[in-house]
Amino acid sequence: MENFEKNIEQPPKWRYNNPENERRYRENNLEWLFTQTYLPPEKRDSSYESKLFLYLEKIAERKRQMFDDLDTTDAELIIQKYYTQGDLNKEEVKIKKILDLGCGPGFFIDDILSRNNEVYGLDDQINIRDLSEKLHSHIKQGDFTKEIPFNESFDLILFSSSIEHTVLDGKKEEAKEAIRLALKKLSPNGEIKIFPIRNYADVFEPDNLKYENENRQEYTLTDIKNIKQARSLWDEILQELKEEGIIDYEIKPIDFDVHTISYEYYLVELLTIKHPPKQLNK
Ligand SMILES: C[S@@+](CC[C@H](N)C(=O)[O-])C[C@H]1O[C@@H](n2cnc3c(N)ncnc32)[C@H](O)[C@@H]1O
């Protein structure tokens, strides 16, 4: 039975801010693929694996082209990642006050500075003197697990490929502290966006893999153990911060990805954290 058909009465499960994410989601019927991926294997449609792998091959091809295109710089790829994996749209980025935690050399900050002066970054490995002069007053050197040395509050706080390393290293308390510190700098209706959260799909585990075609041997399998551990550590972190009553959060799938060198697959998710709604005083 084909349950691929969209029920037009049904509202979409996930909505995207970035029009490009929204387009890709519709064109590839990603709602179906994401929903199936989150189901236990025995509940999935029999066509799931072949459809998933067809899509993964499409992504691998898109990435190959992107990397073969010598005109695309690393900076452009990183900036694109912020918009896609952070599900950001160009309009909000112009008007929000933004803090980029673990900003690296500041490619994203540099890109939006001409449209929005209210964008700042923090990185512990950066030497401010190595940055272009216009970034000097926008980027500080420091460790986001210890202190976030800005006095103002922000509408959008981003951790792009930064806190991920803390979690992959199993440093739960440090990651929680970084989120607590970021919450103190978050405006009442602001959002903290953390990406990529990498999730495994059990379909990639060798014992579960049934799909075969001529491209199959090109791919190796995701380092399931690491991704699995980091993903369940995220669940613990979020559960504990929620029990402290200091966060509300949502995790939504953005896309599947294939590592360009090792050809490992994973599901890319975006974690959005907000202040919880204020309890009404009785
Ligand atoms: C992989 S790079 C990502 C850079 C950029 N955000 C991006 O998405 O391309 C990770 C960056 O996070 C920074 N970082 C990691 N842990 C940090 C911490 N505890 N405090 C401040 N910066 C940190 C590193 O110094 C590095 O520049």
The ligand as an SDF file (V2000), in Angstrom:
LIG
                    3D

 27 29  0  0  0  0  0  0  0  0999 V2000
   33.8300   23.8740   13.5710 C   0  0  0  0  0  0  0  0  0  0  0  0
   34.0820   25.5290   14.0470 S   0  0  0  0  0  0  0  0  0  0  0  0
   32.5690   26.2920   13.5370 C   0  0  0  0  0  0  0  0  0  0  0  0
   32.7340   27.7270   13.1610 C   0  0  0  0  0  0  0  0  0  0  0  0
   31.4580   28.3830   12.6360 C   0  0  0  0  0  0  0  0  0  0  0  0
   30.4990   28.6020   13.6920 N   0  0  0  0  0  0  0  0  0  0  0  0
   30.8470   27.4960   11.5430 C   0  0  0  0  0  0  0  0  0  0  0  0
   29.6960   27.0870   11.6870 O   0  0  0  0  0  0  0  0  0  0  0  0
   31.5220   27.2490   10.5460 O   0  0  0  0  0  0  0  0  0  0  0  0
   33.8770   25.4690   15.8070 C   0  0  0  0  0  0  0  0  0  0  0  0
   34.2360   26.7750   16.4700 C   0  0  0  0  0  0  0  0  0  0  0  0
   33.6910   26.7680   17.7940 O   0  0  0  0  0  0  0  0  0  0  0  0
   34.6430   27.3180   18.6640 C   0  0  0  0  0  0  0  0  0  0  0  0
   34.3750   26.8160   20.0210 N   0  0  0  0  0  0  0  0  0  0  0  0
   34.2600   25.5210   20.4040 C   0  0  0  0  0  0  0  0  0  0  0  0
   34.0290   25.4420   21.7320 N   0  0  0  0  0  0  0  0  0  0  0  0
   34.0030   26.7270   22.1840 C   0  0  0  0  0  0  0  0  0  0  0  0
   33.8200   27.3090   23.4730 C   0  0  0  0  0  0  0  0  0  0  0  0
   33.6370   26.5470   24.5470 N   0  0  0  0  0  0  0  0  0  0  0  0
   33.8100   28.6560   23.5770 N   0  0  0  0  0  0  0  0  0  0  0  0
   34.0020   29.4370   22.4720 C   0  0  0  0  0  0  0  0  0  0  0  0
   34.2010   28.9350   21.2320 N   0  0  0  0  0  0  0  0  0  0  0  0
   34.2050   27.6000   21.0880 C   0  0  0  0  0  0  0  0  0  0  0  0
   35.9740   26.8410   18.0920 C   0  0  0  0  0  0  0  0  0  0  0  0
   37.0250   27.6740   18.5480 O   0  0  0  0  0  0  0  0  0  0  0  0
   35.7430   26.9380   16.6060 C   0  0  0  0  0  0  0  0  0  0  0  0
   36.1360   28.1970   16.0860 O   0  0  0  0  0  0  0  0  0  0  0  0
  1  2  1  0
  2  3  1  0
  2 10  1  0
  3  4  1  0
  4  5  1  0
  5  6  1  0
  5  7  1  0
  7  8  2  0
  7  9  1  0
 10 11  1  0
 11 12  1  0
 11 26  1  0
 12 13  1  0
 13 14  1  0
 13 24  1  0
 14 15  1  0
 14 23  1  0
 15 16  2  0
 16 17  1  0
 17 18  1  0
 17 23  2  0
 18 19  1  0
 18 20  2  0
 20 21  1  0
 21 22  2  0
 22 23  1  0
 24 25  1  0
 24 26  1  0
 26 27  1  0
M  CHG  2   2   1   9  -1
M  END
$$$$
